[in-house]
């Protein structure tokens, strides 16, 4: 699919016979295309009215049973009007990060059949829309289905709208086995959403806000996802087998320049390279699909960039983020670039994250984590501290699950490296709120929490004094409070964040349930909250989490610290966590065990691809370069290849997924790190004319190594 911007550029080039860029001044007209390729709101209402209905029916999931044919007919009209005649049930297999393009699964079918005269006619019925079946045999399942029981069943997710791209409509769906076991990332998230809604409604009723009644008046989990990426020259990418196969450089000497001067962070997006045009086209494609990809900017590392959308419901935001990742990877090559989504593509410069901004709100927008909002809605000045006590208790008790949820392979190299918080799970509340909650828990203070502000006077006439929040940002905290939301900062850029939000919602739902059960039994909500804060106060830390002394202090407090991602994954099947997921109806014991196996296999598979890429690069590039230039110790390199192969044989011989992953982690973080040092030292002395791999200097500096196509800027009214 070529975006409208790209199409205009192409048409202008064809007409003029040369490479001319066309730009127009901003106007409200540019917003007209927003959401035209997503079946919701005004778009859905227009087409449903043609079927004698309206967009209101989509607000209740019962349309799947009562109005499926009506919706299908409207979707078919909308699709064909926009040039689409293909549909698919679009789902999210497990263990996709870093390897599966788009992190999704789909089988695309034409919306057609042959009539009695053997003529093709459109065909898309309600039963086709709401349910699908596919072969689930080759998706990671962790033993949830046997080879001779390969059926995979797809059911439309009514919480996330159908969207269109190119000639295809995509139907967001849940993916389960014949026996109903979750084979995907979405099903557990939907269950966790149901749990936090059910238990949150119970607690809020006790606090003074009754949300019971008709469907849709409950609690929603909203998120905002900040997507970091690298954009590198595609020509150089083709000279890096490790980037092509794994998305990460397993060797590479540092360039003379890195991020020491902080000169890349939020610097101008230069039109002298293809990066800006690439980002504009990505935004243009996302815009039509109803994805408000509002923010773009340079990040800290050279060639690192970020997109950020507006906030929204978690299932929709996750679906949109997966499409944004796919669009990024597909648009970049049109501009002579390659997009890297992996968490740590390059050594000694920052890696990429996907900050997961998480909050809870009622369906009509009352924010549970905003003190004024929730206290006013409940008429209860203690509603906010009670809710905060539940969240703090959940973080302290289930920090291991939070660590498990971010254990993507790429995060091995990123956590605690001054670019992401360490693997010690604490929360930052700020001195202002901490002071209030400390007095609240000790029974010393009265009244509601009112966030403070302060005035900055710059001492100038031209810049007037301005008000700012009393609390600064704490980017070193894994889970800082940011005013009506928490920001889970340690999430990896290549991840599908469904498991992250499944864990957050499940563990908070459990605390809401615990509080509500005790209130039902006659206890006072304030007393329960005070007890919880006193018990879990240790998890609150407002200082510098990068500081080694602070990390030692937090470790001594006894809060969750799991340095190894492999060991963090293993906590998924601990007795505590299995009990939590089963009690809240999110995952069964068998589903927990399957997910652990899948995640460990994913880790091991990632390491194996990296190890084999390193072997190929040594044999096919580094050794020949050494021999040609007459420098470097070839025998050391040959010995390194044997060491890697022996380690891989040991991994293959291990009996369990867990044991394989443990050995793979040693190979990756110890053996391969040592071998990398040998290779990087050789790169330092081999003449550039004899070195056949693209260097960090060539990969990381678009501004000095790549030009945008020659253009003529023509501005039109």
C-alpha positions in Angstrom: 0.0 0.0 0.0 1.3 3.4 -0.9 0.2 6.2 1.4 -1.5 9.3 0.0 1.6 11.4 0.7 3.9 8.9 -1.1 1.4 8.7 -4.0 1.4 12.5 -4.4 5.2 12.4 -4.4 5.2 9.6 -7.0 2.7 11.4 -9.2 4.6 14.6 -9.1 7.9 12.8 -10.1 6.2 11.0 -13.0 4.6 14.3 -14.2 7.8 16.3 -13.9 10.2 13.7 -15.0 12.5 14.3 -12.1 12.6 13.7 -8.3 10.4 16.5 -6.9 9.0 16.6 -3.4 5.6 18.2 -2.9 4.7 19.8 0.4 1.6 21.6 1.4 0.9 24.0 4.3 -0.9 22.4 7.2 -4.7 22.6 7.1 -7.7 21.1 8.8 -8.4 19.2 5.6 -5.6 16.9 6.3 -7.6 15.5 9.2 -10.4 14.4 7.0 -8.8 11.0 6.3 -8.4 10.1 10.0 -10.0 6.8 10.8 -11.6 6.2 7.3 -10.0 2.8 7.4 -11.3 1.7 10.8 -14.9 0.4 11.3 -16.0 2.5 14.3 -17.6 5.8 15.2 -19.0 7.8 12.3 -17.6 5.4 9.7 -19.4 2.4 11.1 -22.6 4.5 11.8 -22.8 5.6 8.2 -22.7 2.1 6.8 -24.8 0.5 9.5 -27.6 3.0 8.8 -27.7 1.8 5.2 -28.6 -1.6 6.7 -31.3 -0.1 8.9 -29.3 0.0 12.1 -26.7 2.3 13.6 -23.2 2.4 15.2 -24.8 2.0 18.6 -25.1 -1.8 18.2 -21.3 -2.1 18.2 -21.2 -0.8 21.8 -22.6 -4.1 23.2 -20.8 -7.4 22.4 -24.2 -9.1 21.9 -24.2 -7.9 18.3 -22.2 -11.0 17.6 -25.2 -13.1 18.4 -28.0 -10.8 17.4 -26.8 -8.6 14.6 -23.9 -10.4 13.0 -25.4 -10.4 9.5 -26.2 -6.7 9.7 -22.7 -5.8 10.7 -21.2 -8.1 8.1 -23.2 -6.5 5.3 -22.1 -3.0 6.5 -18.5 -4.1 6.7 -18.6 -5.6 3.2 -20.0 -2.3 1.8 -17.3 -0.3 3.6 -14.6 -2.6 2.5 -15.5 -2.6 -1.2 -16.0 1.2 -1.2 -12.4 1.4 0.0 -11.0 -1.1 -2.5 -10.8 -4.1 -0.2 -12.2 -7.5 -1.1 -10.1 -9.7 1.3 -10.7 -10.4 5.0 -8.8 -12.2 7.7 -9.2 -13.0 11.4 -6.1 -11.2 12.9 -4.7 -12.8 16.0 -1.6 -12.7 18.2 0.4 -15.9 18.6 2.7 -16.3 21.6 6.4 -15.8 21.4 6.4 -13.5 18.4 8.7 -10.6 19.6 11.8 -10.1 17.6 11.1 -12.8 15.1 7.5 -12.7 13.6 6.8 -9.8 11.2 3.9 -7.8 12.6 3.7 -10.1 15.7 0.4 -11.4 14.3 -1.1 -14.4 12.5 -3.7 -14.4 9.7 -5.1 -16.3 6.8 -6.4 -13.9 4.1 -9.5 -15.0 2.2 -11.3 -13.2 -0.6 -14.9 -12.2 0.2 -16.4 -14.0 -2.8 -18.0 -17.2 -4.0 -19.4 -18.5 -7.3 -23.1 -18.3 -8.1 -25.0 -20.9 -10.0 -23.7 -19.5 -13.3 -20.2 -19.8 -12.1 -19.8 -16.1 -11.8 -17.8 -14.6 -8.9 -20.0 -12.6 -6.5 -19.3 -11.0 -3.1 -19.9 -13.2 -0.1 -19.3 -12.2 3.5 -21.9 -13.3 6.1 -22.2 -12.8 9.8 -21.0 -16.3 10.6 -17.9 -15.7 8.6 -17.2 -12.4 10.4 -17.6 -13.6 14.0 -15.8 -17.0 14.0 -13.0 -18.7 12.1 -11.0 -21.9 12.2 -7.4 -22.5 11.2 -4.6 -25.0 11.6 -3.0 -24.2 14.9 -0.3 -26.9 14.6 2.7 -24.8 14.0 2.2 -22.0 16.5 4.0 -22.1 19.9 1.7 -23.8 22.3 3.8 -25.2 25.1 1.9 -28.6 25.0 -1.6 -27.1 25.1 -2.5 -29.1 22.0 -1.2 -32.3 20.5 -0.1 -32.7 16.9 -3.2 -34.8 16.1 -5.4 -32.1 17.6 -4.4 -29.1 15.5 -7.6 -27.1 15.4 -7.3 -23.4 16.3 -10.4 -21.4 16.7 -10.8 -17.6 16.2 -13.5 -15.4 17.8 -14.0 -11.7 17.0 -12.8 -9.4 19.8 -15.6 -6.8 20.1 -13.4 -4.5 22.2 -11.1 -3.6 19.3 -12.5 -2.3 15.9 -12.1 -4.0 12.5 -9.7 -2.1 10.4 -8.6 -2.0 6.8 -5.2 -1.8 5.0 -4.7 -2.2 1.3 -7.1 -4.7 -0.1 -7.7 -6.5 3.2 -9.9 -6.0 6.3 -8.5 -7.2 9.6 -10.8 -8.7 12.3 -9.1 -8.6 15.7 -9.7 -12.0 17.2 -8.9 -14.3 20.1 -7.2 -17.6 19.3 -7.9 -20.7 21.4 -7.6 -24.5 21.1 -10.4 -26.9 20.6 -10.7 -27.2 24.4 -10.6 -23.4 25.0 -7.0 -23.0 26.1 -5.5 -19.7 25.2 -3.0 -20.0 22.4 -2.5 -16.3 22.0 -1.6 -13.1 23.8 -5.0 -11.5 23.7 -7.3 -14.0 25.5 -5.5 -13.7 28.9 -5.6 -9.9 28.6 -9.4 -10.0 28.0 -9.8 -12.2 31.0 -7.6 -9.9 33.1 -9.7 -6.9 31.9 -12.8 -8.7 33.1 -11.2 -9.4 36.5 -10.2 -5.8 37.1 -13.6 -4.6 36.0 -15.5 -7.0 38.3 -13.4 -6.4 41.4 -12.9 -2.7 40.7 -16.7 -2.2 40.5 -17.1 -4.0 43.8 -14.5 -1.8 45.5 -15.8 1.5 44.1 -19.3 0.7 45.3 -18.0 0.4 48.8 -16.2 3.7 48.3 -19.3 5.5 47.1 -19.5 5.1 43.3 -22.0 2.5 42.0 -21.1 1.3 38.5 -23.2 -1.8 38.5 -26.1 -2.2 36.1 -26.0 -2.4 32.3 -23.0 -3.6 30.4 -20.3 -1.0 29.6 -20.5 1.1 32.8 -17.6 -0.6 34.5 -13.9 0.0 34.7 -11.5 0.0 31.7 -7.8 -0.3 31.7 -6.2 2.4 29.5 -2.7 2.5 28.2 -0.4 4.7 26.0 2.6 3.1 24.4 5.8 5.0 23.4 7.5 3.1 20.6 11.3 3.5 20.2 13.1 2.3 17.0 16.3 2.6 15.1 16.4 3.6 11.4 19.6 2.6 9.6 20.8 2.7 5.9 19.4 -0.4 4.1 22.6 -0.7 2.1 24.6 -1.1 5.3 22.0 -3.5 6.7 22.6 -5.9 3.9 26.2 -6.1 5.0 25.3 -7.3 8.5 24.1 -10.9 8.6 23.5 -10.6 12.4 21.1 -7.7 11.9 19.4 -9.5 9.0 18.9 -12.7 11.0 18.4 -11.4 14.6 17.9 -7.7 14.6 21.0 -7.3 16.9 24.7 -6.8 16.2 26.5 -9.6 17.9 29.9 -8.0 17.2 30.9 -4.5 16.3 33.6 -2.0 17.4 32.3 1.2 18.8 32.4 4.2 16.4 34.6 7.1 17.5 31.4 8.9 18.3 28.4 7.6 20.2 25.9 9.4 22.4 28.4 11.1 24.7 27.4 14.6 23.8 23.6 13.9 24.0 23.4 15.7 20.7 20.8 13.4 19.1 18.1 13.6 21.7 15.2 15.6 20.4 17.4 17.3 17.8 15.7 18.5 14.6 14.4 15.9 12.3 16.6 16.7 9.3 15.1 16.8 5.8 18.7 16.1 4.5 18.2 12.3 5.3 15.3 10.0 4.5 14.3 9.6 8.1 11.8 12.5 8.3 10.0 11.5 5.1 9.9 7.9 6.4 8.3 9.0 9.7 5.8 11.2 7.9 4.7 8.3 5.7 4.4 6.0 8.7 2.1 8.6 10.4 0.1 9.0 7.3 -0.7 5.3 7.0 -1.4 5.0 10.7 -3.7 8.1 10.5 -6.1 6.5 8.1 -6.4 3.4 10.3 -7.5 5.6 13.2 -4.2 5.4 15.0 -3.4 8.9 16.4 0.4 8.6 16.1 0.7 12.1 17.4 4.3 12.4 18.5 7.6 11.9 16.7 11.1 12.8 17.7 14.7 11.7 17.9 15.8 9.6 20.8 19.1 9.5 22.8 21.2 7.1 20.6 22.3 8.0 17.1 19.7 6.9 14.5 17.2 6.2 17.3 13.6 7.7 17.0 10.3 7.5 18.8 6.6 7.5 18.0 3.9 8.0 20.6 0.1 7.8 20.1 -2.7 9.2 22.2 -4.1 7.2 25.2 -6.8 4.5 24.7 -8.3 1.2 25.8 -5.7 -1.4 26.3 -6.8 -4.0 23.7 -7.2 -1.3 21.0 -3.9 0.3 21.8 -2.1 -3.0 21.7 -3.6 -3.9 18.4 -2.7 -0.5 17.0 0.8 -0.8 18.3 1.3 -4.1 16.5 0.2 -2.5 13.3 2.4 0.5 13.9 5.4 -1.9 14.3 4.5 -3.6 11.0 4.0 -0.3 9.2 7.3 0.9 10.4 9.1 -2.2 9.1 7.4 -2.0 5.7 7.6 1.8 5.1 11.3 2.1 6.0 12.6 0.2 2.9 10.7 2.6 0.6 13.1 5.3 1.9 16.3 3.2 1.6 16.2 2.4 5.3 15.7 -0.5 7.6 13.8 -0.2 10.9 15.2 -2.1 13.9 12.6 -2.8 16.7 14.9 -5.0 18.8 15.6 -3.8 22.3 19.4 -3.6 22.0 20.6 -3.5 18.4 23.9 -1.8 19.2 26.5 -2.1 22.0 27.4 0.9 24.2 24.5 3.1 23.1 21.0 3.1 24.4 18.6 0.4 23.5 14.9 0.8 22.7 11.9 0.5 25.0 8.1 0.8 24.8 7.0 2.7 27.9 3.6 1.3 29.0 1.6 4.1 30.5 -1.1 2.3 32.5 -4.2 3.7 34.2 -7.8 2.7 35.2 -10.9 4.7 34.5 -14.7 4.2 34.4 -16.3 3.9 31.0 -17.3 7.5 31.1 -13.8 8.7 31.9 -13.5 9.1 35.7 -9.8 8.4 36.4 -9.3 6.1 39.4 -5.7 7.2 39.8 -6.5 11.0 39.7 -7.2 12.1 43.3 -9.6 14.9 42.4 -11.4 12.9 39.8 -12.1 9.8 41.9 -12.7 11.6 45.2 -15.2 13.9 43.6 -17.0 11.0 41.8 -17.2 8.9 45.0 -17.9 11.8 47.4 -15.2 10.2 49.5 -11.9 12.0 50.3 -10.3 8.7 51.1 -11.1 6.9 47.8 -7.8 7.8 46.2 -5.5 6.6 49.1 -7.5 3.3 49.3 -7.0 2.7 45.6 -3.3 3.7 45.8 -2.8 1.3 48.7 -4.2 -1.6 46.6 -1.8 -0.7 43.7 1.2 -0.4 46.0 0.4 -3.7 47.7 0.1 -5.4 44.3 3.5 -4.1 43.1 5.2 -5.3 46.3 3.5 -8.7 46.3 3.8 -9.4 42.6 6.9 -7.6 41.4 8.1 -11.0 40.2 5.3 -11.1 37.7 6.1 -7.6 36.5 9.7 -8.7 36.0 8.5 -11.8 34.2 6.3 -9.8 31.8 9.3 -7.8 30.5 11.7 -10.7 30.1 12.0 -10.4 26.3 15.3 -11.6 25.0 16.4 -8.1 24.0 16.0 -6.8 27.5 18.9 -8.9 28.7 21.2 -6.1 27.5 19.1 -3.1 28.4 17.8 -3.3 32.0 19.8 -1.2 34.5 22.1 0.2 31.8 21.2 3.9 32.4 18.6 3.5 29.6 16.0 1.4 31.5 15.3 0.8 35.2 17.2 -2.1 36.8 15.5 -5.5 37.4 14.5 -4.4 40.9 10.8 -3.7 41.1 10.0 -0.6 43.1 7.6 2.3 42.5 8.1 6.0 42.6 5.3 8.2 44.1 7.1 11.4 44.6 7.8 13.2 47.9 4.5 15.0 47.9 2.3 12.0 47.6 4.6 9.9 49.8 4.4 12.5 52.5 0.6 12.4 52.3 0.3 8.5 52.2 2.8 8.2 55.1 0.6 10.4 57.3 -2.5 8.6 56.0 -1.1 5.2 57.0 0.0 6.4 60.3 -3.3 8.0 61.1 -1.7 11.4 61.5 -3.3 13.4 58.7 -6.8 14.3 57.7 -8.4 15.4 54.4 -7.8 14.5 50.8 -4.7 14.5 48.8 -4.2 17.6 46.7 -1.2 17.5 44.3 1.1 20.4 44.9 2.4 22.8 42.3 5.3 25.2 42.4 6.1 28.3 40.5 9.3 28.7 38.4 10.4 32.4 38.0 13.2 32.6 35.5 13.9 36.2 36.4 13.1 37.5 33.0 10.5 39.9 31.6 10.0 38.0 28.4 9.3 34.6 30.0 6.7 34.9 32.7 6.7 32.7 35.8 5.2 29.3 35.1 3.6 26.6 37.3 4.9 23.0 37.2 4.0 19.9 39.2 5.5 19.6 42.6 7.0 16.2 41.5 9.8 15.8 39.0 10.0 12.9 36.6 11.9 9.8 37.8 13.0 8.0 34.7 15.1 5.5 36.8 12.1 4.0 38.5 10.5 0.8 37.0 7.0 2.0 37.8 6.7 5.7 38.6 3.4 7.5 39.2 3.0 10.3 36.7 -0.3 12.0 37.7 -3.4 9.8 37.0 -1.2 7.0 35.6 1.8 4.7 36.2 4.5 4.3 33.6 6.0 0.9 33.3 9.3 2.0 31.9 11.2 -1.3 31.6 9.0 -2.8 28.8 11.0 -3.8 25.7 10.5 -2.2 22.3 9.9 -5.5 20.4 7.3 -6.8 22.8 3.6 -7.4 22.4 2.6 -5.8 25.7 -0.4 -8.0 26.3 1.3 -10.0 29.0 2.5 -6.8 30.7 -1.0 -5.5 31.0 -2.4 -9.0 31.8 -0.2 -9.1 34.9 -0.9 -5.5 35.9 -4.6 -5.9 35.7 -4.6 -9.3 37.3 -2.5 -8.4 40.4 -4.4 -5.2 41.0 -7.8 -7.0 40.5 -6.7 -9.4 43.2 -6.0 -6.5 45.7 -9.3 -4.9 44.8 -11.0 -8.2 45.5 -9.2 -8.6 48.8 -10.2 -5.1 49.9 -13.8 -5.6 48.8 -14.1 -9.0 50.5 -12.9 -7.6 53.8 -15.3 -4.6 53.5 -18.1 -7.1 52.8 -17.1 -8.8 56.1 -17.5 -5.6 58.0 -14.0 -4.1 58.0 -13.4 -0.4 57.3 -11.8 0.5 54.0 -9.5 3.1 55.5 -8.2 0.6 58.1 -7.6 -2.0 55.3 -5.7 0.6 53.2 -3.6 1.7 56.2 -2.6 -1.9 57.0 -1.7 -2.5 53.4 0.5 0.5 53.1 2.3 -0.3 56.4 2.9 -3.8 55.2 4.1 -2.9 51.7 5.8 0.5 52.3 9.2 -0.9 51.4 8.4 -1.0 47.7 8.1 2.8 47.5 11.4 4.4 46.5 11.8 8.0 45.2 15.6 8.1 44.7 18.0 7.2 41.9 17.5 3.5 40.9 20.6 3.6 38.8 22.7 4.2 41.9 24.5 1.0 43.1 24.1 1.9 46.7 20.4 2.4 46.2 20.1 -1.0 44.4 21.8 -2.6 47.4 19.4 -0.9 49.8 16.4 -2.0 47.8 17.7 -5.5 47.6 18.2 -5.5 51.4 14.6 -4.4 51.8 13.5 -7.7 50.3 11.6 -6.4 47.3 11.6 -8.4 44.1 15.0 -8.5 42.3 15.5 -11.0 39.5 18.5 -10.2 37.4 18.0 -13.1 35.0 15.2 -13.0 32.5 15.3 -16.8 32.3 14.7 -17.1 36.0 12.0 -14.4 35.9 10.1 -16.4 33.3 10.3 -19.4 35.6 8.3 -17.5 38.3 5.2 -17.7 36.1 4.6 -21.2 37.4 5.4 -20.5 41.1 2.7 -21.6 43.5 1.8 -18.0 44.3 1.4 -16.9 40.8 -0.5 -20.0 39.6 -2.9 -19.4 42.5 -3.3 -15.8 41.5 -4.1 -16.4 37.9 -6.5 -19.3 38.6 -8.3 -17.4 41.4 -8.8 -14.4 39.0 -9.9 -16.6 36.1 -7.1 -15.4 33.9 -4.9 -18.5 33.3 -5.1 -22.1 34.4 -2.2 -24.0 35.8 -1.7 -25.7 32.4 -1.8 -22.4 30.6 0.9 -21.0 33.0 3.1 -24.0 32.5 2.7 -23.8 28.7 3.5 -20.1 28.6 6.7 -20.7 30.6 7.8 -23.3 28.2 7.0 -21.1 25.2 8.9 -18.2 26.6 11.9 -20.2 27.5 11.9 -21.8 24.0 11.6 -18.4 22.5 14.6 -17.2 24.5 16.7 -20.2 23.6 15.7 -19.9 19.9 16.7 -16.3 19.9 20.1 -17.1 21.4 20.7 -19.9 18.9 20.1 -17.6 15.9 22.5 -15.1 17.4 25.1 -17.8 18.0 24.9 -19.3 14.5 25.0 -15.8 13.0 28.2 -15.2 14.9 29.7 -18.4 13.7 28.9 -17.5 10.1 30.3 -14.0 10.5 33.6 -15.4 11.9 33.9 -18.0 9.2 32.8 -16.0 6.2 34.0 -12.5 7.1 36.3 -12.1 10.0 38.7 -15.0 9.3 39.0 -14.1 5.6 39.6 -10.4 6.5 42.4 -11.5 8.9 44.0 -13.7 6.3 43.8 -11.0 3.6 45.2 -8.3 5.8 47.7 -10.5 7.6 46.6 -9.3 11.1 44.7 -11.0 13.9 45.0 -14.5 15.4 43.0 -16.9 13.2 43.5 -19.8 15.6 41.7 -17.8 18.4 38.7 -17.3 16.0 38.6 -21.0 15.0 38.7 -21.9 18.7 35.8 -19.5 19.3 33.7 -21.2 16.7 34.3 -24.6 18.3 33.4 -23.1 21.7 30.0 -21.9 20.4 29.2 -25.1 18.6 30.0 -27.1 21.8 27.8 -24.8 23.8 24.9 -25.3 21.3 25.3 -29.0 21.5 25.0 -28.8 25.3 21.8 -26.7 24.9 20.3 -29.2 22.5 21.1 -32.0 24.9 19.3 -30.4 27.9 16.1 -32.1 28.8 13.7 -29.2 29.6 12.9 -25.9 28.1 14.0 -24.2 31.4 17.4 -26.0 31.4 18.0 -25.1 27.7 17.2 -21.5 28.4 19.6 -21.4 31.4 22.5 -22.7 29.3 21.5 -20.4 26.5 21.8 -17.4 28.8 25.3 -18.4 29.8 26.3 -18.7 26.1 24.8 -15.3 25.3 25.9 -13.2 28.3 29.3 -14.8 29.0 30.7 -16.9 26.2 29.5 -14.7 23.3 30.5 -11.5 25.1 34.0 -12.8 25.5 34.2 -13.8 21.8 32.8 -10.5 20.8 35.7 -8.7 22.5 38.1 -10.8 20.4 36.3 -10.0 17.2 36.0 -6.3 18.0 39.7 -6.1 18.7 40.4 -7.6 15.3 38.1 -5.1 13.6 40.1 -2.3 15.2 43.3 -3.3 13.4 42.1 -4.7 10.1 42.3 -2.1 7.3 38.9 -0.7 6.3 39.5 -1.9 2.7 39.7 -5.5 3.9 36.8 -5.4 6.4 33.6 -6.7 4.7 31.0 -6.1 7.4 29.3 -2.7 7.8 30.7 -0.9 10.8 29.0 1.1 13.6 30.2 4.2 11.9 28.3 3.3 8.7 25.2 2.0 10.5 24.6 4.6 13.1 25.0 8.0 11.5 22.4 8.8 8.8 23.2 12.5 9.1 26.8 12.0 7.9 26.4 8.9 5.8 23.2 9.1 3.8 21.5 11.7 1.7 17.8 12.2 1.0 16.8 12.1 -2.7 17.3 15.4 -4.5 14.1 17.4 -4.2 12.6 20.7 -5.1 10.4 22.1 -2.3 7.2 23.5 -3.8 4.8 25.0 -1.3 1.2 25.3 -2.4 -1.8 27.0 -0.7 
